[in-house]
Amino acid sequence: MKVQELMERVGSQETGRMIAYIKDGLEEINMISETHVDTVTIDITEGQRFYKFPDDMVKILDIRCKNHQNTSDLYQSIPRSIYKPEIEDADGN
């Protein structure tokens, strides 16, 4: 749909105002929905605790592990801890 068609539908003659409304609407849609989501697979190694994440990463949406609390070779989300751990790590992290 073109700006002119939108202006005709809402009965407006002000192009600048309509373009501003369209930009505001696109910004709101961008805030609500996740865009530019990439999936990265990192193999875990026994005994390794810390892993390198991509430098351009902004937010982790989900971490899944195979055979986590199941035995059917399915990937399942690992729940996020919302409280501070009661037992402190040996290396202080």
C-alpha positions as CSV (number, residue, x, y, z in Angstrom):
1,M,0.0,0.0,0.0
2,K,1.3,3.4,-0.9
3,V,1.1,6.5,1.3
4,Q,-1.4,8.1,-1.1
5,E,-3.8,5.1,-0.7
6,L,-3.5,5.2,3.1
7,M,-4.2,8.9,3.1
8,E,-7.3,8.3,1.0
9,R,-8.6,5.6,3.3
10,V,-8.3,7.7,6.4
11,G,-9.3,11.0,4.8
12,S,-6.2,13.0,5.4
13,Q,-4.5,15.5,3.1
14,E,-1.3,16.0,5.2
15,T,1.5,13.9,3.7
16,G,4.1,14.7,6.4
17,R,1.8,13.8,9.2
18,M,0.8,10.5,7.6
19,I,4.5,9.6,7.0
20,A,5.2,10.4,10.7
21,Y,2.3,8.1,11.7
22,I,3.6,5.3,9.5
23,K,7.1,5.6,11.0
24,D,5.7,5.6,14.5
25,G,3.7,2.4,13.7
26,L,6.8,0.6,12.3
27,E,8.8,1.5,15.4
28,E,6.0,0.0,17.6
29,I,5.9,-3.2,15.6
30,N,9.7,-3.5,15.9
31,M,9.5,-3.2,19.7
32,I,6.8,-5.9,19.9
33,S,8.3,-8.5,17.6
34,E,11.7,-10.1,17.6
35,T,13.6,-9.2,14.4
36,H,17.0,-10.3,13.1
37,V,17.0,-13.5,15.1
38,D,19.9,-15.9,14.4
39,T,20.3,-19.4,15.7
40,V,23.8,-20.4,16.9
41,T,24.8,-23.9,17.9
42,I,27.7,-24.3,20.3
43,D,28.9,-27.8,21.3
44,I,29.4,-28.3,25.0
45,T,32.6,-29.9,26.3
46,E,32.8,-31.9,29.5
47,G,34.6,-30.0,32.2
48,Q,34.4,-26.6,30.3
49,R,32.3,-24.0,32.1
50,F,32.6,-20.8,30.1
51,Y,31.9,-20.5,26.4
52,K,32.5,-17.7,23.8
53,F,29.3,-16.2,22.4
54,P,29.1,-14.2,19.1
55,D,30.4,-10.6,19.4
56,D,27.3,-9.2,17.7
57,M,24.9,-10.9,20.1
58,V,22.5,-8.6,21.9
59,K,20.1,-10.9,23.8
60,I,19.8,-14.6,24.5
61,L,16.2,-15.8,23.8
62,D,16.5,-19.5,24.6
63,I,19.1,-22.1,25.6
64,R,18.3,-25.7,24.7
65,C,20.1,-28.9,25.5
66,K,19.7,-32.4,24.1
67,N,18.5,-35.0,26.6
68,H,17.8,-32.3,29.3
69,Q,15.3,-33.9,31.7
70,N,14.3,-36.5,29.1
71,T,15.6,-39.6,27.5
72,S,14.1,-39.3,24.0
73,D,17.0,-37.3,22.3
74,L,14.9,-34.1,22.2
75,Y,16.1,-30.6,22.7
76,Q,14.5,-29.0,25.7
77,S,14.8,-25.5,27.1
78,I,16.9,-25.0,30.2
79,P,15.0,-22.9,32.7
80,R,16.4,-19.6,33.6
81,S,17.2,-19.0,37.3
82,I,15.5,-15.8,38.5
83,Y,17.0,-15.9,42.0
84,K,20.7,-15.7,43.1
85,P,22.1,-19.1,43.7
86,E,22.3,-20.2,47.3
87,I,25.6,-22.0,46.8
88,E,28.5,-19.7,45.7
89,D,30.9,-20.9,43.0
90,A,34.4,-21.8,43.8
91,D,35.7,-19.1,41.3
92,G,33.3,-16.5,42.6
93,N,31.0,-16.2,39.6
